[in-house]
Amino acid sequence: MKPMNSILEPGMLVRHPGAPDWGVGQVQSVIEGRITVNFPEAGKVVIDGRRIELMPVYES
């Protein structure tokens, strides 16, 4: 799994670097490198964490 993906856990907010138009998604699960994220503009998407490094979003 890509380094940044190893810190992801359910409930965290993320962006997909290759699909900024999907908006900020919420991580639903992380299982064996597969990350399920619910994006407002794309719905529920399963991402291969070995190929795509999601960007955590920290809101203040």
C-alpha positions in Angstrom: 0.0 0.0 0.0 1.2 3.5 -0.7 2.7 5.3 2.3 0.0 7.9 2.9 -2.8 5.3 2.6 -1.4 3.3 5.6 -2.7 6.0 8.0 -6.2 6.0 6.6 -9.1 4.7 8.8 -12.8 4.8 8.5 -14.3 8.2 9.0 -11.3 10.1 7.6 -11.8 12.6 4.8 -9.8 12.2 1.5 -9.4 13.5 -2.0 -8.6 11.4 -5.1 -5.6 13.1 -6.8 -6.7 12.0 -10.2 -10.4 12.9 -9.8 -10.6 16.3 -7.9 -14.2 16.8 -9.3 -15.3 13.9 -7.1 -15.0 16.2 -4.1 -14.0 15.2 -0.6 -14.8 11.6 0.3 -15.2 9.8 3.5 -13.3 6.5 4.0 -15.7 3.7 4.7 -13.2 0.8 5.1 -9.6 -0.2 4.6 -9.2 -4.0 4.0 -6.0 -5.5 2.7 -5.1 -2.5 0.6 -8.6 -1.9 -0.8 -10.0 1.4 0.4 -13.7 2.1 0.1 -14.6 5.8 -0.1 -17.9 7.5 -0.4 -17.5 10.6 -2.7 -20.3 13.1 -3.0 -20.0 13.3 -6.8 -19.0 9.7 -7.6 -20.7 7.6 -4.9 -19.0 4.6 -3.3 -15.7 3.8 -4.9 -13.3 0.9 -4.1 -9.7 2.1 -4.6 -6.6 -0.1 -4.9 -4.3 1.4 -2.3 -1.2 -0.1 -3.9 -1.8 2.0 -7.1 -3.5 5.2 -5.9 -2.3 7.4 -3.0 -5.3 9.3 -1.6 -4.7 12.7 0.0 -6.0 13.1 3.5 -8.1 16.3 4.1 -7.8 18.0 7.5 -10.6 20.5 8.3 -10.1 22.9 11.1 
